[in-house]
Amino acid sequence: MSNYGVPTAKLKEARSKLPPIKLSSFVDPREPWVLVPDGNLLGFFGWVPKNLRIGRWSKLAIPTLGLVASVLLYHRPTGDYPDIYVSSYPTLFSNLWWYNIIAFLGMAGIVAYILIYRTKGAIVTFTLLSWGTNMLRHGINFLVPFLHDNHALLRLNHTMRFPALVSASITCAIWNLVLLPYVYNFAFEDSKEKKANFVKFNFNPRMVQLHVCNIIYAIMNTVVTMRVKDTSDPILFELDDLWYGAAYTFLYGLFYLMVLDRIGVHIYPVFSPRSNFVAITWCTVFSLTFGFYRFWNWMMVHHWDSLRLELLVGIDFGIMSVMFAFDMYLQTHDASKSTADNNK
């Protein structure tokens, strides 16, 4: 597991002082809201300002959550959907069908690698949740030719369709445009070495897959491979799909507040409920959900011919080729620097 810059000796000391946390701790009224010292799990999140880790929530936090929950309950979906029919999916042994199984296996391989060789805690991130949602949809799309119309898996696939695309869109936008510069400029402002290591971490091929290429896979799986029954027209997202996307994000937000915040895991500090900007940051996410809903429908209506498997696979291949070359350059540069230092 990565130490996030925390020295090993200090990490061991922090583990020894960590209070026992049980499932009952989250519902026991005798327990404090923040269950770990200083709201900082094992010292990993010391770079997050203290006022975002512990203390009272902003007065706007609860009203914001209540408003979103009320809107979601009022607009809960009903109806029938075109993508619960087998004919809306790629046929057996078609190029798009082969794409789904290859992508599913590749995505599953990255998840297995992270769980075996990296930190298992990554599964609580919105990024890995989005990746897993897209991975599961790819797997179901592969199985579709063996299913029947209105199958339970097709209904599950419909429920996940817009969440898969909007979560990948939000991940790509928020991480690369907000969190990456925030962490780089504020988490490691006192250390050029830590900044350099963060750049290497962010631009290694695995992280680029999760934070950039995931949106390409989501487009191919939720847009390119979908057709209205017995036609070649795209299946546009409907208001019910928008609801599923908003509910998906809201439920993760509740998990972040009710679980991760309490155990001192502040992976998205800009969304802290203690911030005076909480209403803005949270509403921004739901505004992005609506914005991406309009944007992807616009893309399907006006640029359907551009959303081709070959083009998107080519873009993905180009991105990964550059990232692998950059990663090899960094490794060679580090090896040369280490050799030079040893020869001094």
Residue, then its C-alpha position, 0 to 999 in steps of 0.5 A: m500500500s502506498n504511504y502517500g508520503v508518510p514515513t513508515a515509522k510514523l505510519k506504524e505509530a499511527r496504526s498503533k494509536l488508531p481506535p477500533i472502528k466497527l460497523s456499530s461505530f457508525v450508528d452508535p450515538r455515543e461515538p463522535w462523528v469523526l472516528v479517527p484522531d484529527g480526522n486524518l486516517l493514518g496521517f495520509f490526509g494531513w495535506v487537507p486543511k484541518n477545518l475541512r477534516i473536523g468541526r461543524w458542517s456548514k449551515l448550507a450542507i444539510p439544506t443542500l442535501g435535503l433539497v437534492a434528495s427531495v428533487l430526486l424523490y419527486h422525479r423518480p422514474t417510471g416507464d419502458y425503455p428501448d435498450i431492454y431489447v436484444s436487438s438494440y445491442p451488437t450482434l454475436f461475433s460483430n466487431l462491437w461485440w468483440y470490443n465489449i468482451i476485450a474491453f471487459l477483460g482489460m478493465a477487469g485486469i486493471v481492477a485485479y492488479i490494483l486489488i492485488y498489488r496496490t491499495k485495496g482502499a482504492i475501491v471506495t473512490f468515485t473513479l474506481l466505482s465509475w470504472g467498475t460500472n463501465m466494466l460491468r456494462h461491457g460484460i453484460n453487453f457481451l452476454v446480451p446475444f445469449l439473453h432474451d428481451n426484458h431480461a433482468l440483466l438488460r434492465l440493470n444495464h439500462t439503469m447503469r447506462f447514463p450513470a456509466l457515462v456521466s460518472a466517467s465524464i465527471t471523473c475526467a473533468i473533475w480530476n483533470l481540471v479541478l483535483l489534479p491542479y488542487v492537489y499539485n499546488f496545495a498538497f505538495e507546495d513545500s516539496k519539489e520531489k513530492k510534486a515530481n512523484f505526483v506527476k509520475f503517479n498521475f501520468n503513469p499508464r494505469m492512472v491515465q486509463l482510469h482518469v482519461c481513457n475511461i470516458i472513451y470506453a464509456i462512450m463506446n459502451t453506452v453510445v456507440t454500441m446502442r441502436v434503436k430496435d430495428t433501426s440504425d438510430p442512436i438511443l438518446f438519453e431520456l429524463d429517466d436516465l438523467w434521474y439515474g445519473a443524479a441518483y448514482t452521484f447522490l448515493y456516492g455523495l452520501f457514502y462519502l459523507m456518512v462513511l469516508d468523512r467519518i474515518g478521515v478519508h478525504i480524497y475529495p476535499v473540495f466537497s467537504p461538508r464543512s466548507n462554506f462553498v459546499a452548496i456551490t461544489w455539490c450543486t456544481v456536480f449535479s449541474l455537470t450531470f445535467g450538462f453532460y446529459r444535454f451534451w451527449n444527446w447533442m453529440m448523438v443528434h449532431h455528430w452521430d457519424s463521428l462516434r465510430l468504434e475505429l476512431l475512438v479505439g485509435i484515440d485510445f491507442g494514441i493516448m496510451s502510446v504517448m503515456f507508455a513512451f512518457d513512462m519509459y522516459l521517466q524510468t530511464h531518466d530516474a535510472s540515469k539520475s540514480t547511477a549518476d548519484n551513485n558515481k559521485 
